[in-house]
Amino acid sequence: MDSFLNRFRTEPLSSVIFVMDYIQLDFNGLRLTLYVWPKVTVTGTPPLSEGGPGYRDALCEFITHEVTEVRESSTDGLVLIFDMGTIQVNPSAADLVGPEIAMGQAAQPDRGEWMVWQPGKPLFESLT
């Protein structure tokens, strides 16, 4: 099965947009909106969580770096792997704040290329 997340492979992160209660990661027109704050790991350091010291700086360090691999699994959630670390969305039930965990959108919205990850749906079936 072709994963929507595969579209992000080889794309560099071009911006991190912090909105009131979610973030958007832009990859030159491909956008991943995360409604649950991801864990951020820069190689050689412990994972960082939203609200912790250095979290936002660590996210911005990924700008200009390309996604080298993507992973989707019920144990790891959504994982973007870069040469210098990972951005991972794998919420617990307590982390959920709405009906969506993440949404991916392609560069041409008129083509209808998008994907929504929700609790209780594939990949996050255990979250209801």
N, C-alpha and C positions, 0 to 999 in steps of 0.2 A: 504494500500500500504506500502510495506517495504521500508523505507528510507535508503539510503546508509549511512546517518549520524548516524544511530543506531549502526553501527559497532564500533563507538567510545565509546559507553557506557561501563562503567566499566574499560576502559583503562586509565592508567596513562600517563600523558604528560611526555615524556622522553627527549625531546629537543625542543628548539626554535631556528630556523635558520633564521638569518637576512640576506637577500640578498639585492642587491642594491635597488630595488623598490617593493619588496614583501617579505612575510615571509612564512616559512614552520613550521608547528607544527607536530612533530613526536610523535606517540603513539606506541612505540615498534614495528615499522614496518608499522603501518597504518600512512599515511601522509595526512595532510590537507594543501594544498598550498593556501594561500590567496593573491590574486592580488589586493585586496582592503584592506587597513589597518583596522583591527577590533577595536571596542571600547572595552576597558578592564575595568571591574568593580571588585574591591576587596571589599568584603562585608564591609559595613560601611563607604565607601569612595565614592566620586563622580566618574562618568565614566571618564576614561582617553582616550585621542585621540593621535594618532601618532604625534610626534614632541613636545608633552607637557612634562613637567618635571615628571620624574618617570615612564613614559610609558613603556619603555623597561624593567626596573626593575620589574614592575608589571607583565608583561607577563612572565618573568622568574620565578616569585614567584609561578606560577602554576605548575612548573616542580615537579614531583612525585605525584601530586594530580590527582585523578581519575575523569573522566567525570561521573557525577551521572545522568544526564538527557540531552537530546538533544531536540531542538525545531526547526521547520521549519515552517514559515508562511509568507504570503505576507506582513504582518504588521511588523514583527520582524526580518525577514531574517533568517540567520543561527545563532543558539545560542548553545554554549556549556556551560553547567552548571556544576560547580564544587562545592565542599563543601565550598570553600572560595571565590567564585565569579563567574563571567561569562566572556566569550569571545564571542563577537557578531559581525557578519558581516551583515550590513544592509545599503548599500550605497545609496547615492543620485546620481542623474545623473551626478552631478559635480565631484563625487568621482571616476567615471569610467575612467580607463586609458587604457583599451584594450578590447578585445572581451570576456574575461572571468572574473568572479568575484572570483571564487574559484574552486579548483579541489581536489577531494579526491581519494586516491590510496590505494589499499589493499596491504598487505605484499607480496603477490605472483603476481607480474605483469604479469607473463605468463598465469595466469588464467583470465586475462582481467577484473578484478574487479576495476572499477573506475567510477567516476561521475564528471561531469562538470556542474557548475552553471553559466548561462550566462544572460546578460540583455535581456529582451524581451521573455525569456523562463519561464517555470513554476517556481514559487516562486518569480521571479523578472520580471513578465510580464509588470509592469508599467514603467520599465526602458528601454528606446530604444535609 
